[in-house]
């Protein structure tokens, strides 16, 4: 019962907050355009561009995930024994594929 | 609330968007070095449009668009070369009126999208994939080879100016961007003519500092102080905007010493193509207005 009330209460709060923060739909057509110092755009703003640091973020996520699971794993490692070691080995093998891919893409080359 | 509105808000510097006309660049830039004035970098940030000088008729549509992009309530203040103190007083007066009456100027352009929504599907959802359809009259960006590594990436083209605060007043560039890399530039209209006082070393240095986000330092430069050499030089990378063996660092160093930085003729589009957007804006700020006007007019004469 209490759980239910908490969920309902938080949902109501979130809805009220969203309503209070929602932008009023009074923006005119010129205001909906991007500001280009009085100029106008030829093409739509939706476009695909090269996210250049993506290999760096790949490397970051690989090591971050590794650390995230290694902390709880270290707690249970002694009681679980060889099984936990094998599981972590598999996990690290999968992650290292990502690191190898990043290596091929040239993350470790310093420019 | 009323107390806060009357005291704190009234004491804050007035955020003003400036549309600068021919011959008014130096005066307007010196106006914004004052403590009680702040130059807004977008119309969203401002409630007052300061129109300095006479805007030529070919830029009047752009001026109307900038005017409409200022959120209401808004007001326009015309500046025809009166004393700066009087214009600041008028801006403050207008701001107070806006706060009290809350009825500003109406839109100048029609409140309608430039074109109707047009699509192929039953709900007007466009054509094939991401490249189909023309939402509100603007086609989706099409791909072209990236100038750095040849990947097929979308090209976004837009006309920027004549009132973009990071460009010299009047300059309209037709820019094609891939991400933030400029892959094509052409000059739509050259900057408005400015007398030689816009080339003053302190104004040129203040322009660079403002672009680097060092507003207080720029105000101090216009107040007659020199910034430390080390951190100004460190903020600008070497080899940027190299013309005849002098790069942006050399020009900024000359301005810091209070000397002019004379420049030979150069090809403006060639200088900007291949640069990232931030680099291109720094390069433009590192060129004195007279040299920019000459460079922008050269292809027209040819």
HADDOCK unambig.tbl for C-alpha pairs under 7 A between the chains (distance, minus, plus):
assign (segid A and resid 28 and name CA) (segid B and resid 111 and name CA) 5.57 0.50 0.50
assign (segid A and resid 29 and name CA) (segid B and resid 111 and name CA) 5.12 0.50 0.50
assign (segid A and resid 29 and name CA) (segid B and resid 112 and name CA) 5.34 0.50 0.50
assign (segid A and resid 29 and name CA) (segid B and resid 113 and name CA) 5.45 0.50 0.50
assign (segid A and resid 30 and name CA) (segid B and resid 65 and name CA) 6.39 0.50 0.50
assign (segid A and resid 30 and name CA) (segid B and resid 68 and name CA) 6.11 0.50 0.50
assign (segid A and resid 30 and name CA) (segid B and resid 69 and name CA) 5.92 0.50 0.50
assign (segid A and resid 30 and name CA) (segid B and resid 111 and name CA) 6.89 0.50 0.50
assign (segid A and resid 31 and name CA) (segid B and resid 68 and name CA) 6.67 0.50 0.50
assign (segid A and resid 31 and name CA) (segid B and resid 69 and name CA) 4.68 0.50 0.50
assign (segid A and resid 36 and name CA) (segid B and resid 160 and name CA) 4.99 0.50 0.50
assign (segid A and resid 36 and name CA) (segid B and resid 161 and name CA) 6.22 0.50 0.50
assign (segid A and resid 36 and name CA) (segid B and resid 164 and name CA) 6.34 0.50 0.50
assign (segid A and resid 37 and name CA) (segid B and resid 66 and name CA) 6.83 0.50 0.50
assign (segid A and resid 37 and name CA) (segid B and resid 160 and name CA) 5.92 0.50 0.50
assign (segid A and resid 37 and name CA) (segid B and resid 161 and name CA) 4.54 0.50 0.50
assign (segid A and resid 37 and name CA) (segid B and resid 162 and name CA) 6.00 0.50 0.50
assign (segid A and resid 37 and name CA) (segid B and resid 163 and name CA) 4.45 0.50 0.50
assign (segid A and resid 37 and name CA) (segid B and resid 164 and name CA) 3.69 0.50 0.50
assign (segid A and resid 38 and name CA) (segid B and resid 62 and name CA) 4.12 0.50 0.50
assign (segid A and resid 38 and name CA) (segid B and resid 63 and name CA) 6.20 0.50 0.50
assign (segid A and resid 38 and name CA) (segid B and resid 65 and name CA) 5.67 0.50 0.50
assign (segid A and resid 38 and name CA) (segid B and resid 66 and name CA) 5.35 0.50 0.50
assign (segid A and resid 38 and name CA) (segid B and resid 161 and name CA) 5.63 0.50 0.50
assign (segid A and resid 38 and name CA) (segid B and resid 162 and name CA) 6.24 0.50 0.50
assign (segid A and resid 38 and name CA) (segid B and resid 163 and name CA) 5.93 0.50 0.50
assign (segid A and resid 39 and name CA) (segid B and resid 62 and name CA) 6.18 0.50 0.50
assign (segid A and resid 39 and name CA) (segid B and resid 159 and name CA) 4.92 0.50 0.50
assign (segid A and resid 39 and name CA) (segid B and resid 160 and name CA) 4.84 0.50 0.50
assign (segid A and resid 39 and name CA) (segid B and resid 161 and name CA) 5.32 0.50 0.50
assign (segid A and resid 40 and name CA) (segid B and resid 158 and name CA) 6.00 0.50 0.50
assign (segid A and resid 40 and name CA) (segid B and resid 159 and name CA) 5.44 0.50 0.50
assign (segid A and resid 41 and name CA) (segid B and resid 157 and name CA) 6.42 0.50 0.50
assign (segid A and resid 41 and name CA) (segid B and resid 158 and name CA) 4.08 0.50 0.50
assign (segid A and resid 41 and name CA) (segid B and resid 159 and name CA) 6.05 0.50 0.50
assign (segid A and resid 42 and name CA) (segid B and resid 138 and name CA) 6.14 0.50 0.50
assign (segid A and resid 42 and name CA) (segid B and resid 157 and name CA) 5.51 0.50 0.50
assign (segid A and resid 42 and name CA) (segid B and resid 158 and name CA) 5.20 0.50 0.50
assign (segid A and resid 43 and name CA) (segid B and resid 138 and name CA) 5.04 0.50 0.50
assign (segid A and resid 43 and name CA) (segid B and resid 139 and name CA) 5.13 0.50 0.50
assign (segid A and resid 43 and name CA) (segid B and resid 140 and name CA) 5.52 0.50 0.50
assign (segid A and resid 43 and name CA) (segid B and resid 141 and name CA) 5.44 0.50 0.50
assign (segid A and resid 43 and name CA) (segid B and resid 156 and name CA) 6.01 0.50 0.50
assign (segid A and resid 43 and name CA) (segid B and resid 157 and name CA) 6.08 0.50 0.50
assign (segid A and resid 44 and name CA) (segid B and resid 138 and name CA) 5.43 0.50 0.50
assign (segid A and resid 44 and name CA) (segid B and resid 139 and name CA) 5.87 0.50 0.50
assign (segid A and resid 44 and name CA) (segid B and resid 140 and name CA) 4.91 0.50 0.50
assign (segid A and resid 44 and name CA) (segid B and resid 141 and name CA) 6.17 0.50 0.50
assign (segid A and resid 46 and name CA) (segid B and resid 140 and name CA) 6.97 0.50 0.50
assign (segid A and resid 47 and name CA) (segid B and resid 141 and name CA) 6.07 0.50 0.50
assign (segid A and resid 47 and name CA) (segid B and resid 154 and name CA) 5.69 0.50 0.50
assign (segid A and resid 48 and name CA) (segid B and resid 153 and name CA) 6.14 0.50 0.50
assign (segid A and resid 48 and name CA) (segid B and resid 154 and name CA) 5.41 0.50 0.50
assign (segid A and resid 49 and name CA) (segid B and resid 153 and name CA) 5.64 0.50 0.50
assign (segid A and resid 49 and name CA) (segid B and resid 154 and name CA) 6.21 0.50 0.50
assign (segid A and resid 49 and name CA) (segid B and resid 178 and name CA) 6.15 0.50 0.50
assign (segid A and resid 49 and name CA) (segid B and resid 179 and name CA) 4.91 0.50 0.50
assign (segid A and resid 50 and name CA) (segid B and resid 179 and name CA) 6.58 0.50 0.50
